Amino acid sequence: MKLFRLMGQIHLWLGVAFGVQVMLWLISGLVMVIIPIEEIRGEHLRHEVSERAIDWSDGALPLASIINAQTSEVVSARTGWLAGQPVWQLETGEGPVMIDARSGDSLSPISAELARNIALARQNGLGEISAINRIAEPPREAGLSVPAWRIDFEAGDTTPPVTFYINSQTGELRAVRTTAWRVYDVFWGIHIMDWSSRENFNSWWIKVTSIIAILFGLAGVYLTVHRLWMMVRRRKAERLGGVGS
């Protein structure tokens, strides 16, 4: 009986600990499915990059002249658009470089004015720009390990305050962040039990919770088997008592 009581206490308190985490999983999971992930990512708050081809008859320079003007080896090159102007994006031995396809001038690192133009070209119905800051070490929410431009927009008529993070080397709009994204991010961290990087699915918290769940289950199995065994013994004793009388 002492072991039975001990297992009962273990089952109870493990159930409390595990139950709290289960509730957090359910709540965070509910939050994450209520709002479409496309809305969380801010896809409706930005225009996609134009995929139209560069008009080479419009004064754009050929690739050969662009490559010859570089001081480091060019590994690859592709065309694109940046704030409405045609560009060559080169991968060089010193990293990515954006080149104005018409003038041949390097656009890297991206200037504050160009970052502003990129943000204005990519935004979709947002408010006025309230701040432009170059960040040497962007926060985790930027999704960048290189310096970035942070462009803050005020709330628009139908849009919330929005933050754009733009790669300061390539001009890529790397992230669109809103209050909804930040709330989602908190619940995502709760859901995967990683409250710092929000990326680790193999944290010690997950391992400890898994061990608690296993012990909770084993304790429950013991209690169930013990109760069934006691029930069988009790009924057997009742039958024997009935026969004796």
KOLGUKE-82596 format. One record per residue (C-alpha): x, y, z; residue number from 1; residue in three letters. Coordinates in nm, 2 decimals. Layout:
N
@xx X; yy Y; zz Z; i NUM; aa ALA;
...
This chain:
245
@xx 0.00; yy 0.00; zz 0.00; i 1; aa MET;
@xx 0.29; yy 0.24; zz 0.07; i 2; aa LYS;
@xx 0.41; yy 0.19; zz -0.29; i 3; aa LEU;
@xx 0.06; yy 0.25; zz -0.42; i 4; aa PHE;
@xx 0.03; yy 0.57; zz -0.23; i 5; aa ARG;
@xx 0.37; yy 0.68; zz -0.34; i 6; aa LEU;
@xx 0.29; yy 0.61; zz -0.71; i 7; aa MET;
@xx -0.04; yy 0.79; zz -0.66; i 8; aa GLY;
@xx 0.14; yy 1.10; zz -0.54; i 9; aa GLN;
@xx 0.40; yy 1.08; zz -0.82; i 10; aa ILE;
@xx 0.12; yy 1.05; zz -1.07; i 11; aa HIS;
@xx -0.07; yy 1.34; zz -0.93; i 12; aa LEU;
@xx 0.22; yy 1.59; zz -0.92; i 13; aa TRP;
@xx 0.36; yy 1.48; zz -1.25; i 14; aa LEU;
@xx 0.02; yy 1.52; zz -1.39; i 15; aa GLY;
@xx 0.01; yy 1.88; zz -1.26; i 16; aa VAL;
@xx 0.34; yy 1.96; zz -1.42; i 17; aa ALA;
@xx 0.27; yy 1.79; zz -1.75; i 18; aa PHE;
@xx -0.09; yy 1.93; zz -1.75; i 19; aa GLY;
@xx 0.04; yy 2.29; zz -1.73; i 20; aa VAL;
@xx 0.26; yy 2.24; zz -2.03; i 21; aa GLN;
@xx -0.02; yy 2.06; zz -2.22; i 22; aa VAL;
@xx -0.24; yy 2.36; zz -2.16; i 23; aa MET;
@xx 0.04; yy 2.59; zz -2.29; i 24; aa LEU;
@xx 0.07; yy 2.38; zz -2.60; i 25; aa TRP;
@xx -0.31; yy 2.40; zz -2.66; i 26; aa LEU;
@xx -0.33; yy 2.77; zz -2.60; i 27; aa ILE;
@xx -0.02; yy 2.85; zz -2.81; i 28; aa SER;
@xx -0.14; yy 2.61; zz -3.09; i 29; aa GLY;
@xx -0.48; yy 2.78; zz -3.09; i 30; aa LEU;
@xx -0.32; yy 3.12; zz -3.12; i 31; aa VAL;
@xx -0.10; yy 3.00; zz -3.41; i 32; aa MET;
@xx -0.39; yy 2.86; zz -3.61; i 33; aa VAL;
@xx -0.64; yy 3.15; zz -3.56; i 34; aa ILE;
@xx -0.44; yy 3.39; zz -3.77; i 35; aa ILE;
@xx -0.32; yy 3.28; zz -4.12; i 36; aa PRO;
@xx 0.05; yy 3.24; zz -4.15; i 37; aa ILE;
@xx 0.06; yy 3.46; zz -4.46; i 38; aa GLU;
@xx -0.09; yy 3.75; zz -4.25; i 39; aa GLU;
@xx 0.17; yy 3.69; zz -3.97; i 40; aa ILE;
@xx 0.45; yy 3.71; zz -4.23; i 41; aa ARG;
@xx 0.31; yy 4.04; zz -4.36; i 42; aa GLY;
@xx 0.27; yy 3.92; zz -4.71; i 43; aa GLU;
@xx -0.03; yy 4.15; zz -4.76; i 44; aa HIS;
@xx 0.17; yy 4.45; zz -4.65; i 45; aa LEU;
@xx 0.43; yy 4.43; zz -4.93; i 46; aa ARG;
@xx 0.45; yy 4.41; zz -5.30; i 47; aa HIS;
@xx 0.64; yy 4.13; zz -5.46; i 48; aa GLU;
@xx 0.96; yy 4.20; zz -5.66; i 49; aa VAL;
@xx 0.90; yy 4.26; zz -6.03; i 50; aa SER;
@xx 1.00; yy 3.96; zz -6.24; i 51; aa GLU;
@xx 1.00; yy 4.15; zz -6.58; i 52; aa ARG;
@xx 1.31; yy 4.12; zz -6.79; i 53; aa ALA;
@xx 1.55; yy 4.41; zz -6.82; i 54; aa ILE;
@xx 1.51; yy 4.61; zz -7.15; i 55; aa ASP;
@xx 1.87; yy 4.60; zz -7.28; i 56; aa TRP;
@xx 1.78; yy 4.86; zz -7.54; i 57; aa SER;
@xx 1.72; yy 5.10; zz -7.26; i 58; aa ASP;
@xx 2.09; yy 5.17; zz -7.19; i 59; aa GLY;
@xx 2.16; yy 4.87; zz -6.97; i 60; aa ALA;
@xx 2.52; yy 4.76; zz -6.97; i 61; aa LEU;
@xx 2.62; yy 4.41; zz -7.08; i 62; aa PRO;
@xx 2.75; yy 4.16; zz -6.83; i 63; aa LEU;
@xx 3.10; yy 4.15; zz -6.97; i 64; aa ALA;
@xx 3.16; yy 4.52; zz -6.90; i 65; aa SER;
@xx 3.01; yy 4.49; zz -6.55; i 66; aa ILE;
@xx 3.24; yy 4.19; zz -6.47; i 67; aa ILE;
@xx 3.55; yy 4.36; zz -6.61; i 68; aa ASN;
@xx 3.50; yy 4.66; zz -6.38; i 69; aa ALA;
@xx 3.50; yy 4.45; zz -6.06; i 70; aa GLN;
@xx 3.81; yy 4.42; zz -5.84; i 71; aa THR;
@xx 3.74; yy 4.07; zz -5.71; i 72; aa SER;
@xx 3.64; yy 3.75; zz -5.89; i 73; aa GLU;
@xx 3.28; yy 3.72; zz -5.99; i 74; aa VAL;
@xx 3.14; yy 3.38; zz -5.91; i 75; aa VAL;
@xx 2.79; yy 3.43; zz -6.05; i 76; aa SER;
@xx 2.56; yy 3.70; zz -6.18; i 77; aa ALA;
@xx 2.19; yy 3.76; zz -6.23; i 78; aa ARG;
@xx 1.97; yy 4.04; zz -6.32; i 79; aa THR;
@xx 1.70; yy 4.20; zz -6.11; i 80; aa GLY;
@xx 1.52; yy 4.51; zz -6.00; i 81; aa TRP;
@xx 1.59; yy 4.73; zz -5.70; i 82; aa LEU;
@xx 1.35; yy 5.02; zz -5.63; i 83; aa ALA;
@xx 1.24; yy 5.03; zz -5.99; i 84; aa GLY;
@xx 1.59; yy 5.03; zz -6.14; i 85; aa GLN;
@xx 1.76; yy 4.74; zz -6.32; i 86; aa PRO;
@xx 2.05; yy 4.59; zz -6.14; i 87; aa VAL;
@xx 2.31; yy 4.32; zz -6.17; i 88; aa TRP;
@xx 2.35; yy 4.11; zz -5.85; i 89; aa GLN;
@xx 2.70; yy 3.97; zz -5.84; i 90; aa LEU;
@xx 2.83; yy 3.70; zz -5.61; i 91; aa GLU;
@xx 3.20; yy 3.78; zz -5.57; i 92; aa THR;
@xx 3.49; yy 3.66; zz -5.36; i 93; aa GLY;
@xx 3.41; yy 3.94; zz -5.12; i 94; aa GLU;
@xx 3.04; yy 3.88; zz -5.10; i 95; aa GLY;
@xx 2.73; yy 3.99; zz -5.29; i 96; aa PRO;
@xx 2.74; yy 4.32; zz -5.48; i 97; aa VAL;
@xx 2.45; yy 4.51; zz -5.64; i 98; aa MET;
@xx 2.55; yy 4.70; zz -5.96; i 99; aa ILE;
@xx 2.34; yy 4.96; zz -6.14; i 100; aa ASP;
@xx 2.28; yy 4.80; zz -6.48; i 101; aa ALA;
@xx 2.27; yy 5.14; zz -6.66; i 102; aa ARG;
@xx 2.56; yy 5.32; zz -6.50; i 103; aa SER;
@xx 2.77; yy 5.03; zz -6.38; i 104; aa GLY;
@xx 2.80; yy 5.20; zz -6.04; i 105; aa ASP;
@xx 2.81; yy 4.99; zz -5.72; i 106; aa SER;
@xx 2.50; yy 5.02; zz -5.50; i 107; aa LEU;
@xx 2.65; yy 4.82; zz -5.22; i 108; aa SER;
@xx 2.65; yy 4.90; zz -4.94; i 109; aa PRO;
@xx 2.29; yy 5.03; zz -4.97; i 110; aa ILE;
@xx 2.25; yy 5.40; zz -4.89; i 111; aa SER;
@xx 1.98; yy 5.54; zz -4.66; i 112; aa ALA;
@xx 1.81; yy 5.70; zz -4.96; i 113; aa GLU;
@xx 1.81; yy 5.38; zz -5.16; i 114; aa LEU;
@xx 1.69; yy 5.18; zz -4.86; i 115; aa ALA;
@xx 1.40; yy 5.43; zz -4.82; i 116; aa ARG;
@xx 1.32; yy 5.40; zz -5.19; i 117; aa ASN;
@xx 1.32; yy 5.02; zz -5.17; i 118; aa ILE;
@xx 1.09; yy 5.03; zz -4.87; i 119; aa ALA;
@xx 0.85; yy 5.27; zz -5.05; i 120; aa LEU;
@xx 0.85; yy 5.06; zz -5.36; i 121; aa ALA;
@xx 0.78; yy 4.74; zz -5.17; i 122; aa ARG;
@xx 0.52; yy 4.87; zz -4.91; i 123; aa GLN;
@xx 0.15; yy 4.81; zz -4.98; i 124; aa ASN;
@xx -0.08; yy 5.07; zz -4.83; i 125; aa GLY;
@xx 0.13; yy 5.15; zz -4.53; i 126; aa LEU;
@xx 0.15; yy 5.48; zz -4.34; i 127; aa GLY;
@xx 0.43; yy 5.73; zz -4.35; i 128; aa GLU;
@xx 0.79; yy 5.63; zz -4.27; i 129; aa ILE;
@xx 0.86; yy 5.74; zz -3.92; i 130; aa SER;
@xx 1.23; yy 5.62; zz -3.88; i 131; aa ALA;
@xx 1.52; yy 5.49; zz -4.09; i 132; aa ILE;
@xx 1.81; yy 5.33; zz -3.89; i 133; aa ASN;
@xx 2.11; yy 5.13; zz -4.00; i 134; aa ARG;
@xx 2.17; yy 4.85; zz -3.75; i 135; aa ILE;
@xx 2.51; yy 4.69; zz -3.73; i 136; aa ALA;
@xx 2.38; yy 4.39; zz -3.53; i 137; aa GLU;
@xx 2.02; yy 4.33; zz -3.62; i 138; aa PRO;
@xx 1.78; yy 4.17; zz -3.37; i 139; aa PRO;
@xx 1.67; yy 3.81; zz -3.41; i 140; aa ARG;
@xx 1.34; yy 3.92; zz -3.56; i 141; aa GLU;
@xx 1.53; yy 4.06; zz -3.86; i 142; aa ALA;
@xx 1.65; yy 3.72; zz -3.97; i 143; aa GLY;
@xx 1.98; yy 3.87; zz -4.07; i 144; aa LEU;
@xx 2.34; yy 3.82; zz -3.95; i 145; aa SER;
@xx 2.47; yy 4.12; zz -4.15; i 146; aa VAL;
@xx 2.40; yy 4.49; zz -4.10; i 147; aa PRO;
@xx 2.05; yy 4.59; zz -4.20; i 148; aa ALA;
@xx 1.83; yy 4.89; zz -4.25; i 149; aa TRP;
@xx 1.53; yy 4.91; zz -4.02; i 150; aa ARG;
@xx 1.25; yy 5.11; zz -4.18; i 151; aa ILE;
@xx 0.95; yy 5.19; zz -3.95; i 152; aa ASP;
@xx 0.61; yy 5.28; zz -4.09; i 153; aa PHE;
@xx 0.34; yy 5.45; zz -3.89; i 154; aa GLU;
@xx -0.01; yy 5.29; zz -3.88; i 155; aa ALA;
@xx -0.20; yy 5.35; zz -4.20; i 156; aa GLY;
@xx -0.58; yy 5.38; zz -4.25; i 157; aa ASP;
@xx -0.62; yy 5.00; zz -4.27; i 158; aa THR;
@xx -0.27; yy 4.88; zz -4.17; i 159; aa THR;
@xx -0.09; yy 4.85; zz -3.83; i 160; aa PRO;
@xx 0.26; yy 5.00; zz -3.76; i 161; aa PRO;
@xx 0.51; yy 4.79; zz -3.96; i 162; aa VAL;
@xx 0.88; yy 4.74; zz -3.96; i 163; aa THR;
@xx 1.08; yy 4.65; zz -4.27; i 164; aa PHE;
@xx 1.43; yy 4.50; zz -4.24; i 165; aa TYR;
@xx 1.64; yy 4.54; zz -4.55; i 166; aa ILE;
@xx 1.98; yy 4.38; zz -4.61; i 167; aa ASN;
@xx 2.23; yy 4.66; zz -4.62; i 168; aa SER;
@xx 2.44; yy 4.48; zz -4.88; i 169; aa GLN;
@xx 2.19; yy 4.35; zz -5.13; i 170; aa THR;
@xx 1.88; yy 4.56; zz -5.07; i 171; aa GLY;
@xx 1.67; yy 4.25; zz -5.01; i 172; aa GLU;
@xx 1.36; yy 4.30; zz -4.80; i 173; aa LEU;
@xx 1.44; yy 4.03; zz -4.56; i 174; aa ARG;
@xx 1.15; yy 4.06; zz -4.30; i 175; aa ALA;
@xx 0.82; yy 4.24; zz -4.24; i 176; aa VAL;
@xx 0.74; yy 4.26; zz -3.87; i 177; aa ARG;
@xx 0.42; yy 4.37; zz -3.69; i 178; aa THR;
@xx 0.28; yy 4.34; zz -3.34; i 179; aa THR;
@xx 0.09; yy 4.03; zz -3.46; i 180; aa ALA;
@xx 0.42; yy 3.87; zz -3.57; i 181; aa TRP;
@xx 0.58; yy 3.94; zz -3.23; i 182; aa ARG;
@xx 0.29; yy 3.80; zz -3.04; i 183; aa VAL;
@xx 0.29; yy 3.49; zz -3.26; i 184; aa TYR;
@xx 0.67; yy 3.46; zz -3.20; i 185; aa ASP;
@xx 0.62; yy 3.45; zz -2.83; i 186; aa VAL;
@xx 0.36; yy 3.18; zz -2.85; i 187; aa PHE;
@xx 0.58; yy 2.99; zz -3.10; i 188; aa TRP;
@xx 0.86; yy 2.99; zz -2.84; i 189; aa GLY;
@xx 0.62; yy 2.86; zz -2.58; i 190; aa ILE;
@xx 0.50; yy 2.59; zz -2.82; i 191; aa HIS;
@xx 0.84; yy 2.45; zz -2.90; i 192; aa ILE;
@xx 0.97; yy 2.54; zz -2.54; i 193; aa MET;
@xx 1.26; yy 2.76; zz -2.67; i 194; aa ASP;
@xx 1.21; yy 3.10; zz -2.53; i 195; aa TRP;
@xx 1.53; yy 3.25; zz -2.66; i 196; aa SER;
@xx 1.62; yy 3.16; zz -3.02; i 197; aa SER;
@xx 1.27; yy 3.02; zz -3.10; i 198; aa ARG;
@xx 1.45; yy 2.77; zz -3.33; i 199; aa GLU;
@xx 1.56; yy 2.48; zz -3.11; i 200; aa ASN;
@xx 1.33; yy 2.18; zz -3.12; i 201; aa PHE;
@xx 1.57; yy 1.97; zz -2.91; i 202; aa ASN;
@xx 1.60; yy 2.18; zz -2.60; i 203; aa SER;
@xx 1.64; yy 2.05; zz -2.24; i 204; aa TRP;
@xx 1.29; yy 2.17; zz -2.16; i 205; aa TRP;
@xx 1.15; yy 1.93; zz -2.43; i 206; aa ILE;
@xx 1.36; yy 1.65; zz -2.30; i 207; aa LYS;
@xx 1.26; yy 1.70; zz -1.94; i 208; aa VAL;
@xx 0.89; yy 1.73; zz -2.04; i 209; aa THR;
@xx 0.92; yy 1.41; zz -2.24; i 210; aa SER;
@xx 1.07; yy 1.23; zz -1.93; i 211; aa ILE;
@xx 0.79; yy 1.37; zz -1.71; i 212; aa ILE;
@xx 0.53; yy 1.24; zz -1.96; i 213; aa ALA;
@xx 0.69; yy 0.90; zz -1.97; i 214; aa ILE;
@xx 0.70; yy 0.88; zz -1.59; i 215; aa LEU;
@xx 0.34; yy 1.01; zz -1.57; i 216; aa PHE;
@xx 0.23; yy 0.73; zz -1.81; i 217; aa GLY;
@xx 0.43; yy 0.46; zz -1.62; i 218; aa LEU;
@xx 0.28; yy 0.57; zz -1.29; i 219; aa ALA;
@xx -0.07; yy 0.56; zz -1.44; i 220; aa GLY;
@xx -0.01; yy 0.21; zz -1.58; i 221; aa VAL;
@xx 0.11; yy 0.09; zz -1.24; i 222; aa TYR;
@xx -0.20; yy 0.24; zz -1.06; i 223; aa LEU;
@xx -0.43; yy 0.09; zz -1.32; i 224; aa THR;
@xx -0.28; yy -0.25; zz -1.30; i 225; aa VAL;
@xx -0.28; yy -0.24; zz -0.92; i 226; aa HIS;
@xx -0.64; yy -0.13; zz -0.90; i 227; aa ARG;
@xx -0.75; yy -0.40; zz -1.14; i 228; aa LEU;
@xx -0.55; yy -0.66; zz -0.94; i 229; aa TRP;
@xx -0.71; yy -0.54; zz -0.61; i 230; aa MET;
@xx -1.05; yy -0.55; zz -0.78; i 231; aa MET;
@xx -1.00; yy -0.91; zz -0.89; i 232; aa VAL;
@xx -0.88; yy -1.01; zz -0.54; i 233; aa ARG;
@xx -1.18; yy -0.84; zz -0.38; i 234; aa ARG;
@xx -1.43; yy -1.01; zz -0.60; i 235; aa ARG;
@xx -1.26; yy -1.35; zz -0.55; i 236; aa LYS;
@xx -1.27; yy -1.30; zz -0.17; i 237; aa ALA;
@xx -1.64; yy -1.21; zz -0.20; i 238; aa GLU;
@xx -1.71; yy -1.53; zz -0.39; i 239; aa ARG;
@xx -1.52; yy -1.74; zz -0.14; i 240; aa LEU;
@xx -1.71; yy -1.57; zz 0.14; i 241; aa GLY;
@xx -2.04; yy -1.64; zz -0.03; i 242; aa GLY;
@xx -1.95; yy -2.01; zz -0.07; i 243; aa VAL;
@xx -1.84; yy -2.05; zz 0.29; i 244; aa GLY;
@xx -2.17; yy -1.91; zz 0.42; i 245; aa SER;
